[in-house]
Amino acid sequence: MGTLGLWKPGLARQDSWGGGRATSGLGALQGAKAGQASVGWSGVGGVQGPYPSGHQLFFPHPSPHLWPLGQTYYGQVLKKSADLQTNACVTAARPVPQHVREALQNVHEDVSLRYYGCGLVIPECLENCWILDLGSGSGRDCYALSQLVGEKGHVTGIDMTEGQVEVANKYIEYHMEKYGFQAPNVNFIHGYIEKLEEAGIKNESYDIVISNCVINLVPDKQQVLQEVYRVLKHGGELYFSDVYASLELPEEIRTHKVLWGECLGGALYWKDLFILAKKIGFCPPRLVTANFITVQNKDLENVIGDCCFVSATFRLFKLPKTGPTKKCQVIYNGGITGHEKELIFDANFTFKDVITDPFELAGRSDSAESRSSPAVGGCCSTKKCS
């Protein structure tokens, strides 16, 4: 069976998603919080952002003394995931397929213990791909990905915290032996994600770039995205999870040391992501998942006030510049491990295999009903959320 008719994960057709309007989940969050209407978005090649023409972005930089805080917080203050003050760095992105769970189970316990990610950000169909992990930390995701790309693929992790890179490098031989690989297909670099060129990463050298709750720790987010765009091959994507704010953050939050280390102080106002993406050359961001972040600290709650935060996963595609996009029909034929029956492209588009046999459809319905709990009352007695 083939993969997606006009699109393969890691590659994309610019005309595949044009035409359909969708409402962003983050737009609904901002609207619900501020009493405004949610913002509509069209597909790739459609409306580029929510701001009117002439809007100027303002990205206030945190105080210089906060810039190295991430290194201290993640290298010295945090010793395990339980030390975190919020769930910003442990919020799950979406259900993990069985083959990915198995890959994670093969990762050494010491590596997993030092994992502070805000969601597993792994796209589909990774075999033979070259993947770059921004802020790879102890290397958990990299080691899982190294299994999924296979010996012909390659995974590179880069992190600014030397202690984390040391942990990751310590277990390369262990994992390669466990996977039965003749030569390592993973490497780790001590460096900065906004300075990939200085770290020796070449132009158009990766199929996929992933990032897991680290871009918010960098003051110059535009520089990070520009570097990602440079190293991606045409047709590649940035598949990343990060923290976003429902409003532009006041200085009190931006300069708070704990909130900065917990990924909240450096959170981007969610609308600004769309403007940055357009400015750099990416297609409009595709929202995959979004989950509210909770704070388990009363003092921090008082500082945050009315601001809301979400952990959200987006896809940013680097596609050739072509003419206006057109609508097209896309049929998913299955064939992707872990996504045999359906492929969730983002929060607004899910592709399912085509069913023409009524007996097959009836069998699936019966199977689904047998797994669900008996309904209480009827549809008219269902409790509705306010």
C-alpha positions as CSV (number, residue, x, y, z in Angstrom):
1,M,0.0,0.0,0.0
2,G,1.2,3.5,-0.7
3,T,1.4,6.5,1.5
4,L,-0.5,9.7,1.2
5,G,-1.4,10.4,-2.4
6,L,0.1,13.8,-2.8
7,W,2.0,14.2,0.4
8,K,4.5,12.3,2.5
9,P,5.3,13.2,6.1
10,G,8.5,15.2,6.0
11,L,7.6,16.4,2.5
12,A,4.6,18.4,1.4
13,R,2.7,19.8,-1.6
14,Q,2.0,23.5,-1.2
15,D,-1.3,23.1,-3.0
16,S,-2.5,20.1,-0.9
17,W,-4.1,22.1,1.9
18,G,-5.4,25.3,0.4
19,G,-9.0,26.3,0.4
20,G,-10.4,25.1,3.7
21,R,-10.8,27.6,6.6
22,A,-10.3,26.3,10.1
23,T,-10.4,27.9,13.5
24,S,-7.2,27.8,15.6
25,G,-7.4,26.3,19.0
26,L,-5.1,29.0,20.3
27,G,-7.4,31.6,18.7
28,A,-10.3,30.1,20.7
29,L,-8.1,30.3,23.9
30,Q,-7.3,34.0,23.3
31,G,-10.8,34.8,22.4
32,A,-12.3,33.1,25.5
33,K,-9.8,34.8,27.8
34,A,-10.2,38.3,26.4
35,G,-13.8,38.2,25.2
36,Q,-12.8,38.3,21.5
37,A,-13.8,36.2,18.6
38,S,-11.6,33.3,17.6
39,V,-9.3,33.8,14.6
40,G,-9.9,31.9,11.4
41,W,-7.0,30.4,9.3
42,S,-6.9,29.0,5.8
43,G,-4.7,26.2,4.6
44,V,-1.1,26.4,3.5
45,G,-0.8,29.2,1.0
46,G,-3.9,30.9,2.4
47,V,-4.3,33.7,5.0
48,Q,-1.0,34.4,6.6
49,G,-1.9,35.7,10.0
50,P,-4.4,37.5,12.3
51,Y,-2.9,40.9,12.3
52,P,-3.9,43.8,10.0
53,S,-1.4,45.2,7.4
54,G,1.2,47.4,9.0
55,H,1.2,45.7,12.4
56,Q,4.7,45.8,14.0
57,L,6.0,42.9,16.1
58,F,7.6,43.8,19.4
59,F,9.7,41.1,21.1
60,P,10.9,42.5,24.4
61,H,14.2,40.8,25.4
62,P,14.6,39.6,29.0
63,S,17.3,41.1,31.1
64,P,20.8,39.9,30.1
65,H,21.3,38.2,33.4
66,L,18.5,35.8,32.6
67,W,20.0,34.5,29.3
68,P,22.3,31.9,30.9
69,L,19.6,30.9,33.4
70,G,18.5,28.0,31.3
71,Q,21.9,26.4,31.6
72,T,21.9,26.8,35.4
73,Y,18.3,25.7,35.9
74,Y,18.5,22.6,33.7
75,G,22.1,21.8,34.6
76,Q,22.1,22.3,38.3
77,V,18.7,23.2,39.8
78,L,16.7,20.4,38.2
79,K,17.8,16.9,39.0
80,K,14.7,15.0,38.0
81,S,11.3,15.8,36.4
82,A,9.6,15.9,39.9
83,D,11.6,19.1,40.6
84,L,9.5,21.1,38.1
85,Q,7.1,23.8,39.5
86,T,4.6,23.6,36.6
87,N,3.5,21.0,34.0
88,A,4.8,23.1,31.1
89,C,7.6,20.7,30.5
90,V,5.8,17.4,31.0
91,T,2.5,18.0,29.1
92,A,1.8,15.2,26.7
93,A,1.4,16.2,23.0
94,R,-0.9,13.4,21.9
95,P,-1.3,9.6,22.3
96,V,1.9,7.8,21.4
97,P,1.7,5.0,18.9
98,Q,2.8,1.5,20.1
99,H,6.0,1.3,18.0
100,V,7.1,4.7,19.4
101,R,6.4,3.5,23.0
102,E,8.5,0.5,22.3
103,A,11.3,2.7,21.1
104,L,11.1,4.8,24.2
105,Q,11.3,1.7,26.4
106,N,14.6,0.9,24.9
107,V,16.2,4.1,26.1
108,H,18.5,3.9,29.1
109,E,16.9,4.7,32.4
110,D,19.4,7.4,33.3
111,V,18.7,9.2,30.1
112,S,14.9,9.1,30.6
113,L,15.2,10.3,34.2
114,R,16.8,13.6,33.0
115,Y,14.1,14.2,30.4
116,Y,12.2,17.6,30.9
117,G,10.4,17.8,27.5
118,C,6.9,19.3,27.2
119,G,5.5,16.6,24.9
120,L,6.8,13.9,22.6
121,V,7.2,15.7,19.2
122,I,7.7,12.9,16.7
123,P,6.1,13.2,13.2
124,E,5.2,10.2,11.1
125,C,7.2,8.1,8.5
126,L,10.7,8.7,9.7
127,E,12.6,5.8,8.0
128,N,15.9,6.9,6.5
129,C,15.3,10.6,7.5
130,W,17.9,13.0,8.8
131,I,16.6,14.7,11.9
132,L,17.9,17.5,14.0
133,D,16.7,17.9,17.6
134,L,16.9,21.4,19.1
135,G,17.5,21.3,22.8
136,S,18.0,17.6,22.9
137,G,18.8,17.6,26.6
138,S,19.8,14.1,27.9
139,G,19.1,12.6,24.5
140,R,15.9,10.6,25.2
141,D,14.0,11.7,22.0
142,C,17.2,11.3,19.9
143,Y,17.7,7.7,21.0
144,A,14.1,6.9,20.3
145,L,14.3,8.5,16.9
146,S,17.6,6.7,16.1
147,Q,15.6,3.4,16.2
148,L,12.8,4.8,14.0
149,V,15.0,6.3,11.3
150,G,17.1,3.1,11.0
151,E,20.8,2.7,10.2
152,K,20.5,4.7,7.0
153,G,19.0,7.7,8.8
154,H,20.7,10.0,11.2
155,V,19.8,12.0,14.3
156,T,21.7,15.0,15.7
157,G,21.0,16.6,19.0
158,I,22.2,20.0,20.1
159,D,21.9,21.5,23.5
160,M,23.4,24.5,25.4
161,T,23.7,22.7,28.7
162,E,27.1,20.9,28.8
163,G,26.0,18.5,31.6
164,Q,23.0,17.3,29.6
165,V,25.2,16.7,26.5
166,E,27.6,14.7,28.6
167,V,24.8,12.4,29.8
168,A,23.6,11.9,26.2
169,N,27.1,11.1,24.8
170,K,27.8,8.7,27.7
171,Y,25.2,6.2,26.3
172,I,25.8,6.2,22.6
173,E,27.7,2.9,22.6
174,Y,25.0,1.3,24.9
175,H,22.1,2.2,22.6
176,M,23.9,1.3,19.3
177,E,24.7,-2.1,20.7
178,K,21.2,-2.6,22.0
179,Y,19.7,-1.6,18.5
180,G,22.2,-3.9,16.7
181,F,23.6,-1.0,14.6
182,Q,27.1,-1.4,13.1
183,A,27.9,2.3,13.3
184,P,26.4,5.1,15.4
185,N,23.5,7.0,13.6
186,V,23.2,9.6,16.3
187,N,25.5,12.4,17.6
188,F,25.3,15.2,20.1
189,I,26.6,18.8,19.9
190,H,27.2,21.3,22.7
191,G,25.9,24.6,21.2
192,Y,23.2,27.1,20.8
193,I,20.0,26.5,18.7
194,E,20.1,30.1,17.4
195,K,23.7,29.6,16.2
196,L,23.5,26.3,14.3
197,E,26.0,27.5,11.7
198,E,28.6,28.0,14.4
199,A,27.9,24.5,15.6
200,G,28.9,23.2,12.1
201,I,25.4,22.4,10.8
202,K,25.2,22.9,7.0
203,N,22.6,24.4,4.7
204,E,19.7,22.1,3.7
205,S,21.1,19.1,5.5
206,Y,18.0,17.8,7.4
207,D,14.6,16.5,6.5
208,I,13.0,17.2,9.8
209,V,13.8,19.5,12.7
210,I,12.1,18.9,16.1
211,S,12.1,21.0,19.2
212,N,10.7,20.2,22.6
213,C,9.9,23.2,24.9
214,V,13.2,25.0,24.3
215,I,12.6,27.9,21.8
216,N,10.9,29.8,24.6
217,L,14.3,29.8,26.4
218,V,16.0,31.8,23.6
219,P,15.5,35.6,23.6
220,D,15.9,35.9,19.8
221,K,13.3,33.5,18.5
222,Q,13.4,34.9,15.0
223,Q,17.0,33.9,14.8
224,V,16.2,30.4,15.8
225,L,13.5,30.0,13.2
226,Q,15.8,31.6,10.5
227,E,18.5,29.0,11.3
228,V,16.0,26.2,11.2
229,Y,14.8,27.4,7.8
230,R,18.4,27.4,6.6
231,V,19.3,23.9,7.6
232,L,16.0,22.3,6.4
233,K,15.8,20.7,2.9
234,H,13.1,22.0,0.6
235,G,10.0,20.0,1.5
236,G,11.2,19.5,5.1
237,E,9.4,20.6,8.2
238,L,9.9,22.0,11.7
239,Y,7.8,19.8,14.0
240,F,7.9,21.3,17.5
241,S,6.2,21.7,20.8
242,D,6.5,24.9,22.8
243,V,4.8,27.2,25.3
244,Y,2.7,30.1,24.2
245,A,1.0,33.0,26.1
246,S,-2.5,34.3,25.6
247,L,-1.2,37.9,25.7
248,E,2.0,39.8,25.5
249,L,3.9,39.2,28.7
250,P,4.5,42.0,31.2
251,E,8.1,42.6,32.4
252,E,7.3,41.1,35.8
253,I,6.7,37.7,34.2
254,R,9.5,38.0,31.6
255,T,12.2,38.7,34.2
256,H,11.0,36.2,36.8
257,K,13.8,33.7,37.2
258,V,11.7,30.6,38.1
259,L,9.1,31.4,35.4
260,W,11.9,31.8,32.9
261,G,13.4,28.4,33.9
262,E,10.0,26.8,33.8
263,C,9.5,27.9,30.2
264,L,6.8,30.5,30.9
265,G,8.8,33.7,31.2
266,G,10.1,33.4,27.6
267,A,6.8,32.2,26.1
268,L,5.9,33.8,22.8
269,Y,2.5,35.5,22.3
270,W,0.9,32.9,20.1
271,K,-0.2,35.3,17.3
272,D,3.5,36.4,16.8
273,L,4.5,32.9,15.7
274,F,2.4,33.3,12.5
275,I,4.0,36.6,11.7
276,L,7.5,35.3,12.2
277,A,6.8,32.3,10.1
278,K,5.7,34.4,7.2
279,K,8.6,36.8,7.5
280,I,11.1,34.0,7.4
281,G,9.5,32.1,4.5
282,F,7.7,29.2,6.2
283,C,4.1,28.3,5.2
284,P,1.5,29.3,7.8
285,P,1.9,27.2,11.0
286,R,-0.3,24.1,11.3
287,L,-1.6,23.6,14.9
288,V,-1.4,19.9,15.9
289,T,-2.3,19.9,19.6
290,A,-2.7,22.3,22.5
291,N,-3.0,21.7,26.3
292,F,-3.4,24.2,29.1
293,I,-0.5,24.5,31.5
294,T,-1.1,24.4,35.2
295,V,1.0,26.0,38.0
296,Q,1.5,24.1,41.2
297,N,2.8,27.1,43.2
298,K,0.6,29.9,44.7
299,D,3.3,32.5,44.6
300,L,3.9,31.9,40.9
301,E,0.1,32.0,40.3
302,N,0.0,35.5,41.8
303,V,2.8,36.7,39.5
304,I,1.1,35.2,36.4
305,G,-2.3,36.8,37.1
306,D,-4.8,36.6,34.2
307,C,-2.3,35.3,31.6
308,C,-2.9,31.8,30.3
309,F,-0.3,29.5,28.9
310,V,-0.6,26.4,26.6
311,S,1.8,23.8,25.5
312,A,1.2,23.5,21.8
313,T,2.6,21.5,18.9
314,F,2.9,23.1,15.4
315,R,4.2,22.1,12.0
316,L,6.1,24.6,9.9
317,F,6.9,23.5,6.3
318,K,9.6,24.9,4.0
319,L,8.2,24.7,0.5
320,P,9.3,26.1,-2.8
321,K,7.9,29.5,-3.7
322,T,5.2,28.8,-6.3
323,G,2.1,30.6,-7.6
324,P,-1.3,30.7,-5.9
325,T,-2.4,27.5,-4.3
326,K,-5.4,25.4,-5.5
327,K,-7.8,23.0,-3.9
328,C,-7.1,19.3,-4.5
329,Q,-8.3,16.0,-3.3
330,V,-6.0,13.9,-1.2
331,I,-6.6,10.2,-0.5
332,Y,-4.7,8.3,2.3
333,N,-3.9,4.7,1.3
334,G,-2.4,3.6,4.6
335,G,1.0,2.0,4.9
336,I,2.5,4.2,7.6
337,T,3.5,2.2,10.7
338,G,1.3,3.2,13.6
339,H,-1.1,5.1,11.4
340,E,-2.6,2.3,9.2
341,K,-6.2,3.4,9.5
342,E,-5.9,7.2,9.7
343,L,-3.3,10.0,9.5
344,I,-3.8,13.0,11.7
345,F,-2.1,15.8,9.8
346,D,-3.0,18.6,12.3
347,A,-5.9,19.6,14.6
348,N,-8.1,20.4,11.6
349,F,-7.3,17.7,9.0
350,T,-7.4,13.9,9.5
351,F,-7.1,11.5,6.6
352,K,-8.7,8.1,6.9
353,D,-8.5,5.1,4.6
354,V,-11.4,4.7,2.2
355,I,-14.0,2.0,3.2
356,T,-16.3,0.6,0.5
357,D,-17.2,-2.7,2.1
358,P,-20.3,-2.2,4.3
359,F,-19.5,-5.4,6.3
360,E,-16.1,-4.0,7.1
361,L,-17.6,-0.8,8.3
362,A,-20.2,-2.6,10.4
363,G,-17.5,-4.7,12.0
364,R,-15.5,-1.7,13.0
365,S,-18.6,-0.1,14.5
366,D,-19.4,-3.2,16.5
367,S,-15.8,-3.4,17.7
368,A,-15.8,0.3,18.8
369,E,-19.1,-0.1,20.7
370,S,-17.9,-3.2,22.6
371,R,-14.9,-1.2,23.9
372,S,-17.0,1.8,25.1
373,S,-18.9,2.1,28.3
374,P,-22.7,1.8,28.2
375,A,-24.4,5.1,27.7
376,V,-26.3,6.6,30.7
377,G,-29.6,8.3,29.8
378,G,-30.0,9.5,26.2
379,C,-28.6,12.2,24.0
380,C,-31.1,14.7,25.5
381,S,-29.8,14.0,29.0
382,T,-26.1,14.5,28.2
383,K,-24.5,17.1,30.5
384,K,-23.2,20.1,28.6
385,C,-20.2,22.2,29.6
386,S,-20.9,25.8,30.2
